[in-house]
Amino acid sequence: MFRFKQVFSFFIFFLVIFQAKAQQSKYWIIFTEKDTHAKPAISEKCIENRRVLGLQNNQFSDLPVSDIYIEILQSIDVKSLKKSKWLNAISANLSVSQLNEVKKLSFVKEIIPIDTKIIFAKNNKKSDDDLRVDFVMKQIGIEHFLEAGLNGKDVNVGVIDAGFYGANDSQTLKHLFDRKQILGIKDYVNPKKIDYFGERESASDFHGTEVLNAITGRDFKENIQIGLATNANFYLARTDSGNKEFRGEEDNWMAAMEWMDSLGVRLINTSLGYAKGFSNPKESYTPEQMDGKTSVIARAAKMAVDEKGMVLVVSAGNEGDDSSWRIISTPADVDGVIAVGATNELGMKMGYSSIGPEFLTYMKPNVSCFSLFGTSLAAPVITGFVACVMQAFPTLTNKEIRIILEKSGNLYPYANNFIGFGIPNAKRALNLAAKKTLTEIQSRIVEVAENEEQIEIPIPISNITVIFHKKNSTHVISQESIKAKNNFISLKRNSLIKQTTVMNGEQVIEVIWKTP
């Protein structure tokens, strides 16, 4: 069985960043140049792959980060934590004084906060203090929800997961208990349980707490916001156990859905998925069965969406790097369910993030957003996003909400089975819901004549462009990032590639390679 909850190191990750002090902020330090005479750090196999796929052989992102820049930073006690040749940057912990000193260096192009230390403009409605949020909050445009006063108020959210151990002791969930925003909780694994938050049965019991943080987490004392729906109400259900993997857990899940539906809960987050790895191998699924109708859990999800009008947000899966599987798990395979994949900072699919099967006639995943630690923490971000939209427009149907979410994505209308319609944007979603005309998205189609072997696309110099090479309109063969030189990027024809999506900021270009 595919188990998102296995990555329970999320808990440690959250614990560290929530307790971190402002002076311990981590940043990406992006440099202006590279040593163009340095040897690219790529293998012969990599070069051969690029030749076969018709990709650029010599890419700026292959060159290593300059050792000279790193040595200069070390001389002022700035220690490199990680190097990124793709970003032409290093990560480092900086104090306020170090930050100011590094900003003055001529070879530093940009400094980007990491983790929970991104600073927004002051929230002039409520506080004179700067609000600190996670990178993904900036990625989806949290400021537009904050400016509109949207925080999920009066929206009931159901969370079906593997346990909520320690939630009542979490500083970032304290508001839920102080304001009595948890309206109900059930444990379908152990119905006799009395202490839902203090009794631990397996390592996975932290998982639901992490998910809950990603939906609604907020440290009001330190002014750190982790989730969007800080004022929503919650119903919690534990349906999954870490001690044994069996299909009976799907029945628990269906029972929880029925319970929440009976209470009028419309919005559900479930960061659980089922595929293979059951204790009894005979109970494991095959990839072909991820068709949106085979599993019990898929049938329940389909009913929830089609007949009950529920908005179901599901993690796409973490099997993207598993060559024996790769695709989404169930119930993310259901048409109408919002399956959420994971991206990196540039908007490319994270390697582990599961892709949509080619045999499906509908798009999976539907959307994606940043998550370093699994699609388990991508889905709840989108759940919080949806809660804000539902607060502003409570009469929207689940289908309308899904379409708004997809149309607000930065890849729309050129979705693919790597990241769906891309990363949703709060401003675009609110405008779509209000039926306002969108002006932010710049998309166009470029057709390459059959006798042309390459095309040059104007891109602002030094901008990093994300490219998806596809065998047809939606199915990706490979992805890459390229830094523009001389204000353009060059794409070469390849017999395997029929369409190419070029994504640069708000600009999306679909290149169609015409053939005889």
KEKOLLO-282903 format. One record per residue: residue in three letters; z, y, x of N, C-alpha, C, O in turn. Coordinates in steps of 0.02 Angstrom, whole numbers, plus 50000, padded with zeros to 5 digits. Each point is the difference from the previous one (the first is absolute). Example, Ala and Ser with C-alpha at 12.3 -4.5 7.8 and 13.67 -1.06 7.14 Angstrom:
2
ALA503904971650660500005005949955500005006050045500334999950052;SER499315005449930500035005950042500375005549961500085005550025;
//
This chain:
516
MET500004994150042500005005949958500005006250044500365000350050;PHE499245004649931500005006350037500645003749983500155001249942;ARG500225000750109500655003149988500045006850035500085000250061;PHE499865005249902500085006650028500715001050025500115003550050;LYS500374993549917500695001250015500214997550068500535001950025;GLN499064993950006500194997250065500105005350052500374999150049;VAL499295006549943500065005350050500625004249986499945005949986;PHE500644991050016500605003649980500245004850054500525003349993;SER499114996950062500165005050051499895007149973500215004850032;PHE499464995949910499945006649970500685003249994500095006150010;PHE500414989849972500665002749988500275003650062500285005449995;ILE499624991450062500225003150063499615006450011500295005150021;PHE499054994749965499575005950009500275005849958500075005650026;PHE500064993249910500255005349957500695002450022500145006050000;LEU500294989250019500675001850020499995004850058500395004850002;VAL499164993950046499965004350059499765007049983500305004950020;ILE499154995549941499725006649987500435004149953500015006250004;PHE500354990549951500415003849954500605003050035500245005449981;GLN500014991250070500605002350034499845004450061500455002650033;ALA498914998049982499805003850059500175007449992499975002749945;LYS500205000550108500155007250000499365003850015499524997350028;ALA500485009149953499405004050007499785000550073499405000250014;GLN501095000150032499825000850070499684993750030499785000250057;GLN500194994349906499724993850025499304998849972499774994349997;SER499895010949983499354999349968499494997050047499985001550060;LYS499594994349911499474996850038499335003349981499885001749942;TYR499694999250108499365003449990499434996450036500104996550049;TRP499295004649924499394998650038499825006450037499955005349969;ILE499944994250096499755005650040499274998650016499844995550039;ILE499725008249929499284998850006499715004650053500125006150000;PHE499494991050046499725003750056499305002749985499664997749955;THR500155007350084499355003249990499424996050029499464999849970;GLU500654997050087499454996850036500204993150025500584998049997;LYS498914998550028500114993750036499615000350065499565004250010;ASP500614991350035499624999350062499374996149985500034993949992;THR499405009550004499384996749981499744995250054499544996249988;HIS500775004150071499804995450054500434993649999499874995450038;ALA500625004449919500434994149996499624994149970499515000949964;LYS500724993250051499674993949975500244998549930500614999749988;PRO498934999449964500204998449931500384993449998499824995150034;ALA500715004749927500434994149995499764995449944500344999049950;ILE499064998250060499724995349951499724993950037499815000450058;SER500164994049907499774993850029499254999249991499685003649962;GLU500044991550073499294998449992499864997549929499475001249972;LYS501024995249999499924997549932499955005949951499614999849952;CYS500795005250060499985006049958499325003350005499715002149949;ILE500034998450111499345003150010499464995949964499555002849969;GLU500504990650036499514995749967500045000749924499485000249967;ASN501135000250006500085001049928499675006449977499675000249947;ARG500415005050092499705006549982499234999650002499665002949958;ARG500094993450091499274999450005499734996449939499495002149971;VAL500844992550009499774996149942500035004149936499564999549958;LEU500985004550034500095003949939499655006850003500015003749951;GLY499694997950105499655006450006500465005950005499825005549980;LEU500794993550047500495005350006499915003650067499694997350046;GLN500595008749959499965003750062500364996150055500574997849991;ASN499115001550066500294996250055500535004150035500564997650012;ASN499285008650005500465004350035500345004749951499695004649974;GLN500954994250014500385004149953500565003650035500344997250043;PHE499755009049938500525004150030500694996749994500425000550044;SER499684996149900500654996949987500164994250047500574997850003;ASP498934999650034500114994550047500335002350065500334996150034;LEU499595010349983500275002650063500755000449997500285001849948;PRO500064996550106500745000150001500275007149998499655004850016;VAL500984995849965500355006450001500105002150072500144995950043;SER499795010549970500055002650068500704999150029500495002349971;ASP499554994450086500634999150036500285006650025500615000950008;ILE498945003750006500225006650026500415003649948500535002850015;TYR499244997149922500365003249946500694996849991500505003449989;ILE499524990050015500624996449991500505001750055500605000849987;GLU499154999850075500435001850057500295007049992500585001250017;ILE499015003449958500255006949990500555000149948500505003550008;LEU499414992649938500514999749948500644996750027500555002249983;GLN499374992850058500594996850030500395004850044500614999550005;SER499045005250026500335004950043500465004749962500445003250029;ILE499464997249904500445004049958500424995549954500225002049946;ASP499884991750077500444995149967499754997849932500394998149956;VAL498955002050035499704997349938499734993150017499514999450038;LYS500804995549934499814993150016499524997249947500125000549940;SER499344996650084499514996949955500284993649970500224995650037;LEU499765003849897500224993949966499414995349989500034994150016;LYS499445008649956499384996149987499415004350019500015006149993;LYS499464990650031499375003450015499484998049947499984994249980;SER499615010649999499464998549953499355002950027499905006150000;LYS499674989450025499355002450024499575002449942499585004450009;TRP500524992649932499615002249942500165007249981499555004049986;LEU501104997750013500205006749983499985004750060500065006149991;ASN499864991250070500065003750062500695003450001500055006150006;ALA500464989849988500675002749991500534995250026499864994150013;ILE500745008549993500594995850012500515001849946499995005549972;SER500474989850014500565001749957500615001150044500074996950053;ALA500385007549924500595001650039500535003149955499855003149950;ASN500784995950069500565003449967500095006850032500065000550061;LEU499955004749898500065006850026500585003749966500094999649940;SER500305003950101500495004649973499635006349979499415000850014;VAL500945003849954499685006249978499755004050060499455002749999;SER500954997550054499805003850060499404996750034499555003450023;GLN500444989949980499434996550029499375001149959499465000950026;LEU500634998949908499435001149955499685006850014499385000550005;ASN501025004650000499745006750014499665000450068499515003650009;GLU500764992850040499725000150068499334996350002499535002350032;VAL500444991949934499384996149999499445003849964499424999650021;LYS500755004149927499505003949963499635004950045499425001749986;LYS500915000650067499715005150044499524997150051499635003750033;LEU500364989649975499584996950051499265000549980499824998649943;SER499765003450104499295001249986499624993749980499505000549965;PHE500734993750058499644993849985500244996649936499764994649983;VAL500715008549982500244997249937499625003249942500045006149990;LYS499594989849974499595002449944500405000849936499935004949963;GLU500504990150024500364999849936500624995850007500024995350040;ILE500495006349922500624996049997500124998149928500075004249956;ILE499954989250031500074997549932500664996249994500114995250037;PRO500325006749916500624996349989499874992849976499514998849966;ILE500934996650053499964993049979500614998449958500515003350005;ASP499434991649953500554997649958500215005349950499585003049967;THR501084998250028500255004449947500075007350023500375003849969;LYS499304998150084500135006750025499435004949987499965005150034;ILE499604993549919499475004749983500315005849961500394998949954;ILE499445007150065500305005949969499505003349953499445001450019;PHE500784999849919499605003749952500255007249996500535001750027;ALA499075002449940500235006749985500624999649956500114995049966;LYS500295010250037500634999849962499874999149925499525002749973;ASN500924993649995499984999149928500375006049969500604999749990;ASN499025005849995500335006049978500334999549932500345004649979;LYS499574989849987500324999149936500744998150007500415002449961;LYS499754993550087500664997050000500395000950065500624999849999;SER499045001250057500374999850062499675004350053499395001149999;ASP501025001450046499745003950056499884995550061499785002450052;ASP500384991349942499934995450056499324996749998499704999149947;ASP500054999050111499374996450004500094992849977500514996850015;LEU499015000749947500024993249976499634995550049499455001550021;ARG500874993049997499704995350046499774993849961500384997349959;VAL499015000650053499724994349964499634995350047499845001950057;ASP500044992149920499644995150039499265002050003499765003949959;PHE499874993450090499305001750010499594998749937499575004049982;VAL500564990449985499604998149941500085005249944499535000949961;MET501045002450036500105005249949499525005850011499735002849953;LYS500184999050110499525005350015499284997549988499585003849976;GLN500304990050040499334997249993499755000349927499415001449988;ILE501044997549964499795000049930500105006849967499845000849941;GLY500425004150095500055006849974500625001349958499945002949946;ILE500644995150077500625000849962500135007249979500305001249948;GLU499475003650092500165007049985499745002149931500295004549968;HIS499174992450009499725001849935500444997549943500045003249947;PHE500274991050062500494997749951500625004450001500275001749947;LEU499965000150113500605004150005499895006949968500445002549965;GLU498985000450048499855006649972499974999849924500175004949967;ALA499614989450006499974999249927500664997749970500054999149939;GLY500464999850103500654997849976500004992849976500404998249956;LEU499174997750072499934993149977500394995350046499925000150061;ASN500504995749909500414995350038500144993649960500484996450015;GLY499105002349935500094993949960500515000549945500194994949970;LYS500045011150014500525001049949499804996949933499445001049976;ASP501014995249995499924996749934499504994250001499854997249947;VAL499905001050111499554994250006500434993950018500385000250048;ASN499554994449914500354993850014499574995650045499424998649984;VAL500864999250072499644996050049500344993250008500614999750008;GLY499014995049988500264993350013499844997950071499435001050023;VAL501044996050011499894997450068500174992649999500574998149990;ILE498934997750022500084992850003499954997950072499475000950031;ASP501064996349997500004998950072500474994350019500164995749959;ALA500055004450105500384994450027500745001450009500364996050030;GLY499885009649946500715001550006500135007250018499575003250031;PHE501014999449951500165007050008500675000950037500395004549985;TYR499724991050062500625000050038500105006750036499555002550033;GLY501045000349961500185006150036499745006449969500115005450028;ALA499554994249915499715006149970500555005149982499895006050007;ASN500684991549970500545004649980500355003350058500375004949991;ASP499514992750070500295003050060499515004350038500175003150051;SER499214997349925499485003850035500055007449984500015001949941;GLN500045002250110500045007249990499375002649965500045004949962;THR499404992050050499375002349971499894997749928499525002049968;LEU500924993750008499974997849929500625002249962500094998049943;LYS500325005950088500645002149970499895003549933500404999249954;HIS499065004750041499875003749938499894995449940500165001949944;LEU499564992150068499894995449945500654997949967500044999249939;PHE500464999850102500654997849975500425005849974500344999449949;ASP499625006350085500375005949977499755002449932500405002149958;ARG498954997650032499705002549938499894994549948499745001249946;LYS500464992750072499914994249956499274999149980499834999249941;GLN499735000950110499284999249989499784992750000499434998549984;ILE501024996950034499844992849993500264997849932500604999649988;LEU498934999049967500164998749930500114992749985500304998249949;GLY499474997450096500094992849988499814996050061499585002150040;ILE500734992049967499854995750057500124992749980500494998549966;LYS499064997150056500074992949987499824996050063499565002050039;ASP500794992549971499854995450055499764993549969500404996249973;TYR498955002550032499714993949971500064994150047499924994249979;VAL500235007050084500114994650048500704997149991500104993949999;ASN500395010549994500694998049990500285003949940500325005250009;PRO499574992449930500215003649940500755001249995500215004349963;LYS500184991950074500735000749997500265005550047500595001549999;LYS498975001450039500225005150048500315005949963499745002249948;ILE500805000350079500355005749970499905006350043499865005449974;ASP500214993750092499935005750046499275000250025499844996850050;TYR499735006949916499295000150016499855003350068499494998550030;PHE500945006049992499865003850060500434997950061499835001750056;GLY500704994649931500454998450055500004992650019500304998250051;GLU499384997649908499994992950015499334998050030499485000749968;ARG500544997050093499384998350037499924992550005500464996550019;GLU498945001149964499864992850002499484998150052499994994350023;SER499585010449997499494998650051499825006450035500175005549978;ALA499464993850077499785005950038499535004449960499945006050014;SER499734991149936499525003749960500335004649949499655004049968;ASP500994995650024500345003949949499985007550013500165004049956;PHE499644998150105499925007050015499345002949972499935006049991;HIS499594989649996499315002249990499935004949941499665005150006;GLY500664993249938499955004449942500315006850013499795005049972;THR500734995250070500325006350018499515004450038499975006149988;GLU499664990950058499505003850038499465002749955499795005850007;VAL499984990049947499485002049952500265005749956499645004949988;LEU500974994549988500295005249958500045006650038499875005349972;ASN500314994450092500015006050042499325003350003499945006149997;ALA499534989950010499335002750006499745003049935499535003950001;ILE500784994349942499815003049936500405006349987499725005049977;THR500944994950037500445005349976500495002650052500405004449984;GLY499584993150078500505001950050500035007450014499495003350008;ARG501124999349996500095007050017500715001050027500494998149968;ASP499565004750091500655001850029500095007449987499755004250037;PHE500634997549911500085007049980500425003850051499925006050007;LYS500524990550027500435003350049499605002350061500085005650023;GLU499484990050001499595001650059499325002949981499605001950044;ASN500254998549891499365002749974499414996050026499505002850023;ILE500574990649973499464995450020499754996549938500394997049963;GLN498965003350024499714996649942499564994350023499555000950042;ILE500574993149930499634994050019499524997949945499454997850014;GLY500775002949923499594998149943499865005849955500335005250005;LEU499184994049950499795005549957500415000549935500155005549976;ALA500024988749996500304999949933500775000350003500344995349980;THR499925010250046500725000550011500405000849935500614999150000;ASN499065002749946500365001149937499814994949946500155001049942;ALA499504993750078499814994849952500594995549984500504999950037;ASN499454996449908500494994949982499744993250020499394999050003;PHE501064996250011499784993650027500324994049964500585000049981;TYR499004994950010500214993349981499824995450058499435000150024;LEU501054995950000499914995950059500044992649982500414998049960;ALA499164998050071500014992849988499904996350066499525001350037;ARG500924994049977499924995650057499694993549976500304996449960;THR499105002250064499644994049977499834995250057499764994549988;ASP500375007750074499764996350058500584998450047500415004450014;SER499624989550010500544997750044499724998650070499444997850007;GLY500975003650043499794998550068500174993050023499824998050055;ASN500514998249903500234993350020499494994549987500014994850033;LYS499555006349918499524994949981499395003349970500055004949963;GLU499364992450053499385002749973499714995149950499804994450018;PHE500165007649918499734995549950499715004249943500165005849992;ARG499404991049969499655003849948500465002149943499815004149958;GLY500784993150040500485002249950500165007450006500215003249951;GLU499704999650109500115007150009499505004249959500165005549980;GLU499254991750008499515003549958500265000449929499895005149966;ASP500454989750011500285000249933500555005249996500065003549950;ASN500344997150103500505005350002499675006849993500235004449963;TRP499224996550072499635006349999499755001549930500065005749976;MET499664989249991499745001149932500575001749952499925004249956;ALA500664992550053500585001549957500235007250010500185003449952;ALA499814998950110500195006950014499525004949968500215005249973;MET499144993350030499515004349968500125000549925499975005449971;GLU500174988949998500125000049928500635004049983500015003649950;TRP500514995750091500615003849990499865007550004500225003849957;MET499424998350095499875007150009499555002749945500095005649976;ASP499414990550004499575002149945500405000949936499885004749962;SER500594990850027500405000549939500435006349999500215002349947;LEU499935000450112500405006150005499575006350001500255005650005;GLY499094993449991499555005749999499825002850068499775005750005;VAL500344990350047499825002350068499254999450009499714994649991;ARG499975010850027499265000050007499774999250072499474997250013;LEU500945005150035499795000150070500414994950040500615000350001;ILE499044995050031500334994650037499754999950072499405000650013;ASN501064998850034499824998650070500214992950018500574998149988;THR498974998150041500184993450025499694999050069499404999250006;SER501025001050045499774999150069500084992750021500254998550054;LEU499554997049902500004992850012499304997449986499655002649956;GLY500154992250080499354997049988500024992750016500404997850042;TYR499184998249926500014992850008499314997550021499495002049971;ALA500504993850080499374997550025500094993050030499764995049972;LYS500585004650085500124993650033500695000150031500365005049996;GLY499834989450036500654999850033500574997749956500585001250017;PHE499274995549928500534997349958500364994350035499724996750044;SER500915002249937500394994550029499644993349988500004995750044;ASN499715003649898499584994249984499275002250008499755003749958;PRO499904994150095499325002350013499524999049941499515003649993;LYS500644991549965499574998849942500005005849951499555000649958;GLU500975003550046500045005749955499635006150026499905004849962;SER499894995150101499645005750029499325001049966499694995249977;TYR500105011050022499355001649971499454999450054500144999250059;THR499245001349919499425000650044499715007049992500115003149948;PRO499534999450101499715006749994499575000849937500005005349969;GLU499644989550013499565000349941500385001249936499725002449950;GLN500934996050050500405000849940500275007249991500325001549950;MET499555002850099500195007049993499465003749960499685004750024;ASP500224993149914499465002449958500245004049940499605001749956;GLY501054999750042500275004149947500154996449935500185003249951;LYS499754990250049500114996349938500304993050009500184996849950;THR499875000950112500224993150010500764999349999500264995749964;SER500105008450073500724999250005500355002249937499755004149961;VAL500844993150028500425002049943500175007450004499985003649950;ILE500184998550110500195007050010499425004749986500095005649976;ALA499304992150039499405004049986499895000649924499835005349975;ARG500284989349990499925000149927500505004749968499845003749953;ALA500784996150073500515004649973499835007250016500085004449958;ALA499674996850102499825006950020499425002549958499995005849980;LYS499534989950006499425001949959500225001849929499765004949971;MET500704991350003500275001549933500385006650001499935004049953;ALA500464997150099500385006250005499545006150000500165005149969;VAL499284994350066499535005650005499595000849937499955005549973;ASP499754989150003499535000449945500335000649931499765003749957;GLU500794992850034500314999749934500625004349993500155002549946;LYS500214998550108500635003749997499945007250024500465003949991;GLY498974997850040499905006850023500425002050059500105006050013;MET500154989150025500425001550057499595002050062499444997750008;VAL500855006550034499695001850064500344995750053500595000950014;LEU499034994650015500274995250048499745001550070499404999450012;VAL501055002550033499825001750069500244994350045500594998350000;VAL498944998850039500144993950037499785000750073499475002950013;SER500924994550033499794999850070499404995350008499994994549972;ALA499515007750066499394996050008500134993650039499704994949985;GLY500735005350065500144994250041499965001650074499705005050019;ASN500594990850022500035001150072499644994550039500194998350056;GLU499294998949914499634994550032499345002150031499584995750014;GLY500325010749996499365002450026499824997350068499404999450015;ASP501094998950026499874997350067499974992450002499864997150052;ASP500274999849891500014992649996499304997649984499785000549943;SER499884996850106499304997949991499914994649948499454999049974;SER501094997450010499954994749950500105002649929499934996449951;TRP500245010150044500125002849933499675006949993499495000549966;ARG500785004650064499765006950004500045003949935500125006150002;ILE499794990749941499925003749937500675001349965500524997650022;ILE499455006349925500595001749961500324993849969499684994849993;SER500955005949989500364994649966500045001649925499765005249978;THR500544990349985500095001049928500705002849987500474997550031;PRO499635007549926499565002349946499575006150018499735003249955;ALA500214998550109499585005650019499264998749984499605004649999;ASP500234989149987499304998249986499795001549929499414999149983;VAL501045003349975499855001049929499635006649989500195005250026;ASP499284994549934499635006049981500455004349956500284997649951;GLY499795008850066500435004549963500665001350033500325005149988;VAL499904990250055500605001050040499825004650059499454999450027;ILE501005005049992499885004550056500254996750064500605000050014;ALA498944997150024500164996750064499975005250056499515003850005;VAL501014996450037500065005250051499974997050070500414995750017;GLY499125006750023499944998050069500345005050046500295004949977;ALA499684993750089500345004350049499505002950050499544996550021;THR500555009949997499585003250050500425002350059500615000149997;ASN499045001650057500345003350056499965007649990499805002349947;GLU500395001550104500015007349994499315002949989499945005349969;LEU499544991450057499325002649993499694998349933499485002749983;GLY500824992749980499724997949936499614993550004499674998149952;MET500364998550106499684993450007500474994549975500615000950001;LYS499114993649978500414994449978500444997450057499764999050056;MET500885000049930500434996650048499774992850005499794997049951;GLY500245000250110499754993350010500294994849953499644995749975;TYR501015004850012500334995049958499845000749926500094995249963;SER499665010650016499905001349928499454995649972499444999850027;SER500704996649919499524995249971499415003649968500075005649975;ILE499364991250027499385002949973499824996849933500274994949981;GLY499275008349985499774997449936499504994450009499565000550043;PRO500504994149918499524994450005499305002249980499915004249955;GLU499604993150078499315001949985499764997249934499515002349972;PHE500844992650002499774996949937500245003749938499784998549945;LEU500675006550064500225003849942499485005149980499655002850043;THR500294998549893499515004949975500315006949992499655004749979;TYR500984996150038500345006449995500345001550067500074995550042;MET500125010849968500245002350065500734998050013500445001149958;LYS499684996050100500674998650026499995001150076499524997950033;PRO500995005349996500545003549964499735006049964499425002050010;ASN500985000949947499785005949962500065006350041499545004150003;VAL501044996850029500135005750044500424997750058500214994250003;SER499915010250045500414998350059500375006250023499835005649980;CYS500684993450062500345005650031500354997550063500014994050014;PHE500265010650024500294998350065500624995649994500445001349959;SER499584993550082500604995950006499964996050064499544996150010;LEU500955004950033500024996250063500284993049989499884995550040;PHE500505003749907500404993949992499824996149937500454997849964;GLY498925001350023499794995749945499825003749937500225005649988;THR499364991249971499805003049937500585000249951499955003349948;SER500614993350067500615000549959500245007249994500275001949948;LEU499635002150104500225006949999499445004949984500115006049997;ALA499284991449995499465004249976500005000449924499935005449971;ALA500164988949996500014999849927500525004649969499825003749954;PRO500814996450069500485004449969499865007450008500205004149958;VAL499444997850095499785007050007499555001849941500075005349970;ILE499464990250015499545001249945500364999749933499825003649953;THR500694992150042500404999949938500345006749988499995002549944;GLY500295000550108500305006649994499485005249982500145004649961;PHE499274994850067499435004449986499844999749925499945005149967;VAL500004988850008499834999049929500555002849955499855002949948;ALA500784996150072500555002649960499965007649991500155002649947;CYS499645000950105499925007349996499445001849953500065004849961;VAL499394991650042499435001349956500204998649927499825003849955;MET500554990750035500224998349932500505005149973500005001349939;GLN500415001650103500455005349978499615006049974500175002849948;ALA499314999050089499605005849981499554998649939499885004549959;PHE499884989350036499534998249947500224993449968499704994850013;PRO500825005449947500304993849974499574996049952500144994149987;THR499335008849986499584996449952499414996450032499614996749965;LEU500325003750100499454996550034500074992549992500564997450004;THR498894999149984500014992749997500014997150071499865003650048;ASN500294990049958500014996950066499315000150032499945000850061;LYS499544998449899499325000350027499835007050025499705000750053;GLU500505004349909499885006950022500375001550064499735003450044;ILE500884994249962500395001150061499674996750060499955003150053;ARG499824990749938499664996550055499375003750021499875000850060;ILE499735001649893499395003550016500145006650035499665001850048;ILE500855001849929500205006350032500214998750072499825003650046;LEU500584991149963500234998250067499414998650046499975002450057;GLU499554993749919499414998250040499575006150014499765000850056;LYS500125003349894499575005850009500325005250046499645004250029;SER501024995749978500335004750045499984997550072500215003750046;GLY499554990249966499984997150067499505003550045499495002449976;ASN500664997850088499575003750047499344996450016499585002850035;LEU500324991149940499364996650009499565000349938499424998150002;TYR500865004349943499634999949937499345003950007500005005450030;PRO499444992049945499924993949960499794993950040499774995049971;TYR500305005250095499734994650042500554995150021500154999250059;ALA500154997649892500554995350012499764993950039499414998249998;ASN501064998650038499844993750034500594995249996500545001849979;ASN499334992050042500514994849993500515000050057500404995450005;PHE499595009750037500515001050052500575004449974500594998150005;ILE499245007849968500525004749977499865002549930500315004949978;GLY499254991949985499855002149932499705006949998499545001550038;PHE500715002849917499755006849995500365004750050499905006149998;GLY500494991050045500325003950052500695002549981500354996949961;ILE499845008850067500675002849995500015005149943499655005050002;PRO500764993849946500045004749944500285006750023500375000550049;ASN499455004849913500235006750016500315003049938499704999949946;ALA500905002850060500385002649943499635005749964499985000049939;LYS499755004750099499665005649968499404997749960499905002249944;ARG499694993450085499424997549964500204996149938499695000649948;ALA500844995350059500224996049943500235004449942499834998749943;LEU500555006550072500245004549948499435003849968500005001149939;ASN499525000950100499415003549973499584995349956499755002049948;LEU500184991850074499644995249960500354998749933499684999749948;ALA500984999550055500384998849939499955005949952500004999149939;ALA499965007050089499945006049959499275001449982499855005049967;LYS499704990650055499285000549986499715006450029499575003349970;LYS500674998550090499725005750036499444997750046499984994250021;THR499575010449996499454998450045500264999450072500385004350023;LEU499414990450011500214999150069499515003550048499394999649992;THR500905003850057499585003350050500164997750070499645001750047;GLU500894994349961500234998350067499574994650033499905000250061;ILE499834995149899499644994450029499285001950014499655002649956;GLN500124996150104499315001350020499684993250016500114997350055;SER499515000049899499684993550011499255000649990499765003849959;ARG499884992250080499275000049993499714993550027500334996450038;ILE499065002249943499644994150023499455002150048499635004749987;VAL500314991650068499455001150047499614993550006500294994850017;GLU499075005449970499584994150005499615000250065499685005050017;VAL500344989550019499654999550064499364996049989500024994249979;ALA499415008850034499364996749989499944993750041500314999550053;GLU499314995749923499964993550032499725000350070500114995450040;ASN499525009949977499725000650068500455003950047499825001150058;GLU500755001249918500485003650043500534995250026500274996049962;GLU499865004350102500474995450032500715002850007500474996350011;GLN499605010349982500665002950004500015006649962499495002949983;ILE501124999550005500095006349965500565003950032500494997050023;GLU499455009649979500525004250027500315004049942499645003149961;ILE501034996750034500355003349946500435005650029500424998850044;PRO499495007449932500405005650025500744999049983500194998849943;ILE500235001850109500724999549992500315005350047499775000750057;PRO500735003049920500325004950045500224996850065500284994550000;ILE499605008850056500144997250065500744998450007500435003649976;SER499714990850057500674997350013500334996949938500534997150007;ASN499175003549935500284996749941499934992450005499484997550022;ILE501044998949956499974992850000499744997749932500285001749948;THR499184994450053499684997749940500124992549991499944996250048;VAL500225001749891500104993049984499364997349968499715003249956;ILE500074991050067499364997149977500114992849977500324996050034;PHE499415002549907500004993249973499294997449999499575002849965;HIS500294991950072499354996850001500004994349949500434995750003;LYS499085004349950500034995449944499374995949993499455002250016;LYS500634991749958499434995649987499655001749934499434998149989;ASN500945005549968499725002449937500405006349981500295003250043;SER499724998549894500325006349980500764999950008500305005350007;THR500024988849993500734999849999500334995650052500585001150016;HIS499074994150013500324995150044499915001850074499445000350025;VAL501135000950007500015002650068499914994450052500314994749994;ILE499275006650055499944995550058500495002150054500334995750030;SER499705010849983500455002550052500155007349987499655003449962;GLN500884999150070500185007049996500125002650071500164996250045;GLU499755010349964500125003050065500135007549992499875002949947;SER500415000150105500085007350001499625002750060500014997150054;ILE499665008649935499595003150052500175007450003500105003349949;LYS499934999350112500115007150009499335003550010499604998050043;ALA500275007149917499355003450003499905003550067500465002950029;LYS498924996649995499805003650060499395004249983499554997849964;ASN500435008350063499435004549988499895001049925499435000849977;ASN501114999149985499985001449928499624994949959499735001749947;PHE500244992150076499694994849959500234993150024500254999250055;ILE499654995949901500074993050019499344996549988499625002149956;SER500254992750081499374996449995500134992949975500434996550027;LEU499205001349922500044993349973499334996450011499475002949990;LYS500574990850032499394996150014499914994649947500484997349973;ARG498895001350013499834994949951500194993150027499944998650059;ASN500304997149896500154993150015499834995849940500145001949943;SER499554992350069499764995949944500574997549955499894998449942;LEU500725001250086500574997649960500305005449956500344998549951;ILE499535007850066500315005649965499505003149951499475002350020;LYS500714997749917499575002949949500225007049979499595004149982;GLN501074997150020500275006649983500585001650046500364995650023;THR499735010949991500545002350043500345005949968499685004849979;THR500984994950017500395005649974500305003950058500334997250043;VAL499545009449958500265004550051500515004649968499845003749954;MET500784996050070500555003949971500285004850052500254997850052;ASN499715008749933500255005050046500345005549960499675004249969;GLY501004995850031500365005049960499844999249926500084994549973;GLU499715010949995499824999849929499274998049990499774999849943;GLN499884998750110499294998449996499904992450002500254996650045;VAL499385000749905499834992949998499244999449993499715002649954;ILE499994993850093499274999250000499844992649996500264996050039;GLU499315002149915499784993149993499294999550028499525002849972;VAL500414993550083499354999050032499704993449974500304994750006;ILE499105005749967499654994149976499414998650046499555004250007;TRP500454989950023499474998150046499454996449960500064994249983;LYS499415009550003499474997249959499604994850039499875000950059;THR499954993749907499614994650031499384998849958499985001749941;PRO499504995250089499374998749963500134995749939499544998449963;
//
